[in-house]
Amino acid sequence: MSLTDTVIIGAGPYGSSLAAHLRARGVDHQILGRPMLAWRNYMPPGMLLRSEAFASNLHAPRSGFTVEDYCRQKGIPYEPMGMALPLEMFVDYALWFQANLVGEIQPVDVVNLRRVDGHFQLALSDGRSLIARKVVIALGLKGFAQTPPALQGLPERFVSHSERYGNLGWARDKDVAIVGGGQSALGLSALLHELGARPHILMREADVVWYQRPQAARSILSKLKGPDAGLGRGWRSLLLSECPGLFHLLDNAWRERIMEKSYGASGAWWLHDRVVDKVKISFRSEVRSASIDNDRVVLRVLTGNQEVSVSADHVIAATGFKTDMRQHAFLSKDIADEISVNGGLPELTSNYETQIPGLYVIGPASAHSFGPVMRFVYGTRHASPCVARHIAGSLKVGATQRVWSAGEAPMPERTGE
Ligand SMILES: Cc1cc2nc3c(=O)[nH]c(=O)nc-3n(C[C@H](O)[C@H](O)[C@H](O)COP(=O)(O)OP(=O)(O)OC[C@H]3O[C@@H](n4cnc5c(N)ncnc54)[C@H](O)[C@@H]3O)c2cc1C
């Protein structure tokens, strides 16, 4: 068993940025998880990032580690906007960031997290145990995929969720129905079409909302009317991108209203020409039920007032994510119940701390408290310095009250809940 002040669970953009900040502050910590796992394994090769290059930086405690710095070092042409950052380049950038600013990342999973005598005990997939005073959960969208009830009973080989897409080679020459009208649905449809599959998008919306291509040179007036921000153009985007602390001050009803109305289904500008007139799209379409017939999925779809049937070799649910902390199987029941305040949503303090002192949540699962920016890498700008400052400060206070030695550390208990 080893002791540490802080454990970060997750080695994606959020966990890595926080680790860089803790390291810079000299806070004893360990970071667990497979480096950039979701981006390396569960996103399709050839994907382009939806976020602009300037909004895709992991947040460093000092200058010199942005996507722009990375491109300069590697001799890659860089544009803050309109560059359409390839997935592979972003992953390489993040690994470069980790190599320079983050200490050793332990590529293990936490299989159990529980409280013992006011500390946290973590059981790891390699059989080891850790005791920590502070734990930060930075697990991204893992476990939050939302599949419509109509598709839930289908055998796995006929249905999948867009959260887990690596190589799409299996789909060549196949009919693939994609349910959803957002970036994931549109992006997958373009890649599938280009590799020789026949994608068919079924979306509830009456049309696709396309983001406009950013213009590099704009007049001052145009910039005043609609400033460029991490989440897109406009004053509303600017506020939501730069002031997550203000969002945190709002009451629940306001937060929910903003979350509902912000950044709904839409497609990046660079997808427009790859999708329009190339991919079949059925608008105002909702899947009512699904069955398997003759080794194919048959979807009953309500399109306008008509029910039609759509047949495919496979159906992909590109239907988004819903935060529910209870989906994290490694959390002990008492922790899961205590932090899942509002139907699975964690209610966080202004320092990202949950109802359980010393337990923090950052990344997409903190969006209910800090707004839509937390669903994007851009949110690391606010989360990592804020949490690092709070942890460093409270550990200092704790250190004067209690000196933690191996002799008085809580004993590990049996795990396997
Ligand atoms: C298809 C797609 C495209 C996207 N495009 C963009 C984009 O263009 N721009 C943008 O800003 N955002 C984008 N996002 C959102 C983006 O994925 C998230 O904002 C971001 O990855 C969240 O980072 P994170 O560090 O919280 O988690 P992740 O990057 O998901 O990392 C999770 C980490 O947790 C670890 N882990 C998981 N389980 C355990 C466990 N039990 N124990 C220990 N470690 C564990 C994993 O190994 C991994 O290291 C996209 C999302 C999807 C699905």
PDBQT file of the ligand as one rigid body, heavy atoms in Angstrom, charges set to zero:
ROOT
HETATM    1  C1  LIG A 501     -16.246  11.896 -30.767  1.00  0.00    +0.000 C 
HETATM    2  C2  LIG A 501     -15.873  13.021 -29.831  1.00  0.00    +0.000 A 
HETATM    3  C3  LIG A 501     -15.242  14.149 -30.328  1.00  0.00    +0.000 A 
HETATM    4  C4  LIG A 501     -14.871  15.184 -29.469  1.00  0.00    +0.000 A 
HETATM    5  N1  LIG A 501     -14.270  16.284 -29.989  1.00  0.00    +0.000 NA
HETATM    6  C5  LIG A 501     -13.900  17.287 -29.172  1.00  0.00    +0.000 A 
HETATM    7  C6  LIG A 501     -13.227  18.448 -29.679  1.00  0.00    +0.000 A 
HETATM    8  O1  LIG A 501     -13.010  18.600 -30.871  1.00  0.00    +0.000 OA
HETATM    9  N2  LIG A 501     -12.825  19.392 -28.798  1.00  0.00    +0.000 N 
HETATM   10  C7  LIG A 501     -13.057  19.288 -27.455  1.00  0.00    +0.000 A 
HETATM   11  O2  LIG A 501     -12.658  20.209 -26.716  1.00  0.00    +0.000 OA
HETATM   12  N3  LIG A 501     -13.707  18.225 -26.950  1.00  0.00    +0.000 NA
HETATM   13  C8  LIG A 501     -14.130  17.218 -27.765  1.00  0.00    +0.000 A 
HETATM   14  N4  LIG A 501     -14.777  16.139 -27.259  1.00  0.00    +0.000 N 
HETATM   15  C9  LIG A 501     -15.030  16.091 -25.819  1.00  0.00    +0.000 C 
HETATM   16  C10 LIG A 501     -13.792  15.549 -25.136  1.00  0.00    +0.000 C 
HETATM   17  O3  LIG A 501     -13.685  14.184 -25.387  1.00  0.00    +0.000 OA
HETATM   18  C11 LIG A 501     -13.801  15.762 -23.671  1.00  0.00    +0.000 C 
HETATM   19  O4  LIG A 501     -14.051  17.115 -23.411  1.00  0.00    +0.000 OA
HETATM   20  C12 LIG A 501     -12.450  15.451 -23.030  1.00  0.00    +0.000 C 
HETATM   21  O5  LIG A 501     -11.862  14.279 -23.550  1.00  0.00    +0.000 OA
HETATM   22  C13 LIG A 501     -12.608  15.269 -21.567  1.00  0.00    +0.000 C 
HETATM   23  O6  LIG A 501     -11.328  15.013 -21.039  1.00  0.00    +0.000 OA
HETATM   24  P1  LIG A 501     -11.117  14.208 -19.714  1.00  0.00    +0.000 P 
HETATM   25  O7  LIG A 501      -9.693  14.377 -19.341  1.00  0.00    +0.000 OA
HETATM   26  O8  LIG A 501     -12.146  14.601 -18.734  1.00  0.00    +0.000 OA
HETATM   27  O9  LIG A 501     -11.426  12.668 -20.096  1.00  0.00    +0.000 OA
HETATM   28  P2  LIG A 501     -10.902  11.664 -21.198  1.00  0.00    +0.000 P 
HETATM   29  O10 LIG A 501     -10.122  12.324 -22.251  1.00  0.00    +0.000 OA
HETATM   30  O11 LIG A 501     -12.084  10.875 -21.626  1.00  0.00    +0.000 OA
HETATM   31  O12 LIG A 501      -9.934  10.714 -20.364  1.00  0.00    +0.000 OA
HETATM   32  C14 LIG A 501     -10.426   9.791 -19.417  1.00  0.00    +0.000 C 
HETATM   33  C15 LIG A 501      -9.269   9.131 -18.706  1.00  0.00    +0.000 C 
HETATM   34  O13 LIG A 501      -9.808   8.337 -17.649  1.00  0.00    +0.000 OA
HETATM   35  C16 LIG A 501      -9.117   7.097 -17.600  1.00  0.00    +0.000 C 
HETATM   36  N5  LIG A 501      -9.954   6.125 -16.911  1.00  0.00    +0.000 N 
HETATM   37  C17 LIG A 501     -11.168   5.654 -17.259  1.00  0.00    +0.000 A 
HETATM   38  N6  LIG A 501     -11.620   4.782 -16.327  1.00  0.00    +0.000 NA
HETATM   39  C18 LIG A 501     -10.675   4.737 -15.362  1.00  0.00    +0.000 A 
HETATM   40  C19 LIG A 501     -10.556   4.045 -14.124  1.00  0.00    +0.000 A 
HETATM   41  N7  LIG A 501     -11.502   3.249 -13.657  1.00  0.00    +0.000 N 
HETATM   42  N8  LIG A 501      -9.424   4.227 -13.402  1.00  0.00    +0.000 NA
HETATM   43  C20 LIG A 501      -8.453   5.046 -13.817  1.00  0.00    +0.000 A 
HETATM   44  N9  LIG A 501      -8.530   5.751 -14.965  1.00  0.00    +0.000 NA
HETATM   45  C21 LIG A 501      -9.616   5.574 -15.729  1.00  0.00    +0.000 A 
HETATM   46  C22 LIG A 501      -8.817   6.778 -19.030  1.00  0.00    +0.000 C 
HETATM   47  O14 LIG A 501      -7.768   5.800 -19.099  1.00  0.00    +0.000 OA
HETATM   48  C23 LIG A 501      -8.412   8.172 -19.528  1.00  0.00    +0.000 C 
HETATM   49  O15 LIG A 501      -7.061   8.383 -19.222  1.00  0.00    +0.000 OA
HETATM   50  C24 LIG A 501     -15.148  15.081 -28.094  1.00  0.00    +0.000 A 
HETATM   51  C25 LIG A 501     -15.787  13.940 -27.594  1.00  0.00    +0.000 A 
HETATM   52  C26 LIG A 501     -16.146  12.909 -28.445  1.00  0.00    +0.000 A 
HETATM   53  C27 LIG A 501     -16.826  11.700 -27.882  1.00  0.00    +0.000 C 
ENDROOT
TORSDOF 0
